[in-house]
Amino acid sequence: MNKKRERREGGKIRLSGRLSAIASFVPAGSVAADVGTDHGYIPLWLVQEGICPAAIAMDVRPGPLERAAAHVREAGCSDRISLRLSDGLDALLPGEAGAVIIAGMGGLLTVQILERGRRIWESWEPERERLILSPHSETAGVRAFLEEAGFLILRETMVREEGKYYVIMEAARGRMRPLTEAEREFGPCLLQDGHPLLAEYLKKEKETARALIGRLEAAMGNSPRAKEPGAADGRGIKEAAGGQGRTDAEKRLTARREELCARIRMIEEAEDEMQRNNQRAGEAGASLDGLRLG
């Protein structure tokens, strides 16, 4: 959380653009549980704005939870916000919350928290309770988990804050059609909606990958094997890449180049899909209907 972007005015919370986007996904009238609450800004805002009648703020660290408790007391919300020292969902009881927020951490940790907290969501009814997730990395792994665990991705959005791109997704129990590789990586709803920030992100990712490939090829071109006969027309590099006597460094360079080329191909597939979806805009089938199975 960027502490500089949050403000308290007369005890009321004003959220940053990213946190506002996360909070906007919480269904009105639900009790929200915020995992890794840090300063407790999202639960405070949800309660103060009347979105949630009550909220649960949880953090694994005593320090942030103490700061959150101070903010809750200052805002006069102690009767509506419960603060709990909790490793993930450990301190939450089944049925206590209609919306679980996990934001501001990596995708691997997000998945670990959800795996350990199965007792919370396994009994959820289809498309009733909500997961609000905003992993800072490994978003493909999070979507793969949702797909395998029997969740339906309801909607996604993307925000840019201080030069970084953040994805927010809302999911509920339900049947979802299998996702493509590009959908897991970049977001099925973002692709179907042709989200402008996703288009911007894909362009930058492709430019970065191409620049890295250029550096790798320069490094490969400076290798001893690349200077052997045939290097001028590229055969030296190819033979160095495929030869039996490649050094470990050459193997790593070649493998990394292949990874980057594969990523560029996936980005271009995603761009093509977004273009097709934009052309079909207004036709039958919104993002939600496009993902629901059956």
N, C-alpha and C positions, 0 to 999 in steps of 0.2 A: 504494500500500500504506500502511496506517495503522500506522506503526512502534510506536505506543503499545499496539496490541492484540496484538502478537506478544511472546512471552516465551521466554527461554532459561533452562532450569532444569537445572543440572548438565550443560550442553552439549546438552541435548535441547530441541527446538523445540516450543512449543505455539502452534498457529495460531489466528488470529481465526476467527469464524464464517464469514466470506466465504471466506477462504483454505482453511478446512477443507472447505467445500462444493466448491471447485474441486478440491482434492486427492482428495476422495472419488470423483470421476469417473474417476480414472486406473485402468486395469485392473491388477489384481495380476499381478506377474511381468513387466510390460513395462518397458522402458527409457524413461524420460520425458525429453523435452527441453523446458526451460522458457525461452521467448523473453521477454526483458525481465525477467530473474529478479530484478533489484534486489538485495535482501539475500540471496537464495538460500534463503529460508525453505521454499518448497514442495519443491524437490529434497531439501533436508536432511530434512524431515519424512518424505517418501516413503521415503528410504533408511533412516532411523533406525527407522521403524515396520515395515520389512520388506516394504513394498508393492512397491518396485522394487529389483531387485538392483543397479542403477546408474542414474545420472541425469546429464544434461548441462545445465549452467546457463549461459545466454547473455545478454549484454547489449551494447548498442551503446555504452555509456558506460564508460570505464575506472574511474571512481570507484566506482559501485555494484558493479562486478565485483570490485574490490579488497576491498570490504567483505564481499562474498559469500565470497571466497577466505579471508578471516580467519575467518569463521564456520565454514567447512568444515574448516579446520585445527583450530580450537578443538574441534570436535565429533569429530575423529579420522576424518573421512570422505574424506580426500583420495584414497584409493585407489578410491573408488566414485563420486565426483562429479567430472566433467570441467568445467572453467570455460573459456569461450571468449568472446573479444571478437568480437561478430557483429552485423551489421546484419540484423535479422530472422533468416531461416533460412540466411543465406549460409555460415556456418561449419559447418552440419550436412551430413553425407553421407547420400545415399539408403540406406535400410535400417538406419541407426544407431539410430533410435528407433521404438518401437511406439506412443508417445503423444506428441503435440506440444501443449504448453500455450501459449496466447497469451491473456494476461489483463492487466487493468489499463491498457488503452489504448483509444482511440476506435475505433469500428467502421470508419471509413475507413482508418485505419492498419492495422487487423487485415486488411482485405481486400487492401491493398497488399502486406503481408507474404506472404499466401497466394498472391497472383498471382505475385510474384517468386520464390516458393519452389515453383513447380509441379513442378520436378524431384524434389522430395522426396515428394510425395503422388500424382503421376499414376500411378505404378506400384503403388500400394497395392492389396491384394486386397479384394474386397467384404467389408465388415463385420468387418475384422480390425484394422488399425491405427486409431488414434483421434485426432481433433482435440478438444481441450478448450478451449473459447472462453468468455471473459467480457468482452465489450466494454462500456465504460462509456457508450457512446452509439451512435447509428446501428445499432441491432440489426437493424432491418429490412433494411438494406443487407447486413449479414453473412449473414442468412438467404437473401436473394436470391442472393448469391454462391454459397452452398452448394448451392442449388437448381440454379443454372445450371452449376456445375462438376461435378455428378454426385455429390453427397454426400447421405446420408440422415441426418436428424436423429434420433438414437436416444432422447435424453431431455433434459429441461431442468428446471432448478429456479430458484427466486428466493429471495434473501435480502435482509433489510433490516439495514443497519448504519449506526448514527449518523444515522438519518433518511433515508438514501438506499437506493434499490432497485437490486439487482444481479442480472443474469441470467447463469446458467451453462448452457452447452449442450454436449452431446457429439455428435459426428458421425463418420461413417465413410463410405467409398466405398459407393455403393449407389443404387438407383433409388427416387426419392421422387416421390409424386404431386405435381402442381402445388399450391402453397400459395395460399390466398386472401390478399387484402390484409390482413385482420385477423390472419391467422396469421403473415404476415411481420412485421407490426408488433409483435405481442404474444407470439408463440410458439405453434406448433401443439400441442406437448406440454403447455404450461402451460394452454392453453385446454381441451384434451381432459381434462386431469386436474382441472380446476376448482381450480387452485392458489389457496389462500386469500390469499396475498400479492399475487397478480395481481389478484384481486377488489378488494383494498384499494387497489392502485395505480391501477386503472381508475377507481375512485370519486374519488380525489384528482385524477387527470388531468381528469376531467369537471368537477369543481368549479372547478379552475383555469381551464379553457377558458371556462366560463360567466362567471366573474368578469372575464376579459379581454374577453369580448364585451360585458359591461355597460359596461366602461370605454370601449371603442371606440364603442359606441352613444351614450354620453354625449358623447364628443368629436365624433361626427358630428352630434349634436343641437345642438352649439354652433357648428357651421359656419354661415357666412352663408346658404348655400342651404337649410339645414334650417329657417331662420327665415322662409322665404318662405311665401306662402299654401299651405295644405295640410299644413304641418308638424305641426299638432296631431294629425292622424289618421295620421301616418307617411308621407303621400305626399311631403312635402318631402324626407325623407331618401331615399326610393326614387328620386325624380326626380333628386336630387343624385347618387345612386349611378349612375344610368343616363343622365344628361344629357350632352350633347356638351361642355358647358363645365366639366366637373369639373376641379378643381385636382389637381395631382399628389398632394397630401396626402390628398385625398378618395379618390382612386383607391387609394392604398396602404391606407387605413383599410378601404375596402370589400373589397379583396382579402384582407386579413388576417382580416376578419370571416368571409368565405366559407371560408377555410382552417380556422378554428376550428370553424365549424358542421359542416364535413365531418369533422373529427376527432371531434366529439361523436357524430356518426352512426356512425362506425366503432367508437367505444368502446361505444356501445349495442348494436351488432351483436355485438361480442365478449362483452358481458355476457349477451346472449340466448343465444349459443352455449354459454357456460359453464353457464348454467342448464339448457339442454337436456342437456348432457353429464352434469351432476350427476344429472339425473333418470334418465338411462340407465346410471348407475353400476352395475357388476356385470354388465351385459350383454356379449355377445361383442365383442371388439375393444379391446385396450389401446392406449395411445398409439403404441407402436412399430408394431403391426399396422395402425393407422389411417393411418400415413404411408407405409409400404412399398408400392411399386408392383409389381404382378404377383405 
